Amino acid sequence: MAISVDTFFLNPDAQGTLQAQIQEMIAEGVLSGRFRVGEKLPSSRKLASHLGISRITVTLAYTELLANDYLTSRGRSGYYVSENAPVPPSYTPPQRSDDAVDWSQAIARTFTGGDTPRKPRDWRNYRYPFIYGQADASLFDHANWRLCALRALGQKDFAALTNDYFDQDDPLLIEYIARHTLPRRGVTARPEQILITLGAQNALWLVIQLLLNRGRKAAIEDPTYYTLRDQLTHVRCQMDCIPVDADGLPPEQIAEDTDVIFCTPSHQSPTTATMPMARRKQLLERAREIDAVIVEDDYEFEMSFLGAPSPALKSLDTDGRVVYAGSFSKSLFPGLRLGYLVGSESFIRQARALRASVLRHPPGHIQRTVAYFLSLGHYDSQIRRTAKELHNRRLVIEEAIAAHGLSISGVGVYGGSSLWMRAPEGVDTAAAAERLREKSVIIEPGAPFFAPQHRKQNYYRLGYSSIPASRIEPGLALLAEALKPF
């Protein structure tokens, strides 16, 4: 690999001769790790031309660095960073502390310090990863995904790959969602009522930006998806955190001055509770009484291996007051970052305009690849394969939970890929999670899911989508030991 000549600049205020400056510049690049062992430096002719100096100056600098073992010469091939050079293990840019800007004052609104926890990036290196929402390589259809991606790169799809859609989306993907995905949830929608988003999280952000501000109130489930609560905090709206029960969000607890209701009827996040049909109708009636909008996050509806799922709340909506959010990131893989919003045309028109002003549209190649993966039947095959395996793991994990005396707090009616668990009173699952990492076990502490005023430390979530069935019981044995009260 060659080092680009564009990385070399002379400082007009630097001290010393030009030869010394070049030597210092190259030595600093080697010492900082920017220039790595074996990388080729620009030829003396090219570097001299780039810097506007004499070639002999560059040659003398290279010769001095060669003598000091920073560089090595390979005949007519040129100069390379020497294997004997004092190269650090990795490149770390020098830290600057001379900012003249007081960023604590310059930043008008902060977006850090929320509850969103960070999952370990090396979770695949753990033997017992009870981690939620990550892809299992053994279940993913790599071959057909690759073929769809290559097809989307073809000349026939050149426009879909390269065009600027501005505020529009890939018509093939929109058509599939309208004709196949939504009807499975009992939802009917025209293309003008569908918007592609960068995952469900982006969909929720668009909704929040359009529907809420300081003067409006949101009702959310408690516990809930912590990123949703963080996003609501950023817009500084009023927030009612309503404790859920075994059937999800209680409609009678929603205040009359509520403007927007957020809920996860199919699989309450994180308890996995499934909202019964009678309560869904009560929720719609309550929203009608107070003239509120409902935002339905319908994640994981595909993972209904325990039985057929209930129709989406959106399918029961006759007022156009339900905004529906779906995602392919959970059913395919989280790095895909592709979801969609469905709502009244007036709302989607504004969401489309907001999205266009921020990111225009999700990448065309990704949209077309997913459209092919869906339309050619690969998606349905993967869902069936994944649901079958998750059903098997669910049986194994429930048996192991019973054998080791662990307690399930929430059980979804239709399936899913996680269980909401309760440890004995007095157990801090965050502290237990840290201890378990030393034993190569990952669990997700439950405290961040709860609103601060309702925070509970003894809950946790167990995901089983990324751990082989054979490792579930040994992992839960270690978990049970770690959760014993002191």
C-alpha positions, 0 to 999 in steps of 0.5 A: 500500500502506498502513502498518498502524497496528499498527506504531506504539507509544509508548515510555513511557520515551521523552524529548521531547514526544508530537509529537517522539516521533511524528516520530522514530518515522516518520522512523526507519521511513523511514530504516530502510526499513520504510516505503517510498516511496509507502506511505500512513500511517494517517490522523491520526484513526486513529493518534491513536485507536490511540495514545490521544493528541490528533489535533492532536498527530498532525497537527502531527507529520505537518505537520513531517515534510511540511516536512522532505520525509519525507512528501507530502500528496495532497489528501484522500487522506492522507499518503504517504512522499515520493519525496524521503525518504532511503529506503535501497535495502532494509530491514535491521532494526537489529542488536542487540548487547545480548542478556543471554543467553550463547547459547554456553552456553544452547544445549544442542546445536549444529546448525551447522558440518556439511558441508552446502554451500550452493548459490547461490540465484541459480543460474538466473542462471548460464549453465552451471549444472551443478547437481544436484537443481534443477528445469528450468522448461522440463520442468515441467508448469506448466499441469496442476500449476496445474489440480491445485492449483486443484482441490484448493482447491475446495469438494469438497476443503475438508476435505482442505484445511483439516482437521487430520489430526493424525498421519494423511495424505491417503488419496488420496495414500496410496492412490496410493503403495500401488497405483501407486508402490510396485508399480513398485519391487516393493514391497507395502505397506498404508496403515498401513505408509506415512507421508508426510514433508517430503521424503527428508531429513525421512524420514531424520531420523525414522528416525535419531531412532527407531533410533539414539542414543549407544549404537548404531552406524550404517554409511554409504556413503563418499562419501555424502549429506552431510546424512545424515552431519550428522544422524547426528552430531547424535544422537552415535551411532557411525558407520562410514564404509565406502568404496564400490566400483563396485557400491556398499556392500560387505556384508562390510565391515559390522561385526558390532555395526552396528545400522542400515545406510544405503544407496542401491542404485539410484543410490549418492549421489553416485557413481551406482553401481548395486548388482547383484542379487547384492550386494543379496541379500548385503547382506540376508543380512549384515543378517540375520546381525548383526540390523541394520535397513537404510534404503534411500534409493531416490531417482531410480529414475524416471530409468531411461532407460538401462534398466529399474531393478532391484527395490528392496531392500525388495522382496527383504526377507522379514524386515521389516528394510528401511525404505524412503524415497522422494521426489517432491521430486527427480522433481517439484521440490525446493521441494515437500518431499514424500516418504514412508517405508515400513516395518513397521507397528510402526515406522511407528506410532512414526514417525507419533507422532514426526512428529505431535509435531514438525509433525503432518503435511505441508500437506493442500493439497500432499498433495491437489494431488500426489494429483491430479497423480499419479492423473490421469496428469500425473506419468507424462507428466512423468517420460517427458518428463524422462527423454527429455530427460535421456537426450539431455543424457546423450549430449551431456555424455558426448561433451563429457566425452570431447572435453575429456579429463575423467574420469568416476569413476562411471557408473550403470547406469540413468540419473539426472541427474548424473555423479560426476567425478574431476579430476587429482591435486592439483586442489582442486575447491572452489578451481576451483569458486570460479574457475568462478563468475566464468565463470558455471559452477557445479559441486559440489565433492566433498570434503563427500561424503567422511568427514573421514578419507577426504576427497578434494579432486579429485572433483566432481559434474556435474548436467545436469538444469538446463542446456540441452543446447546449453550443455553443451559450452561449459560443459565447455570452461571447466571443463576449462581450470579443472581443469588442474593448475598 
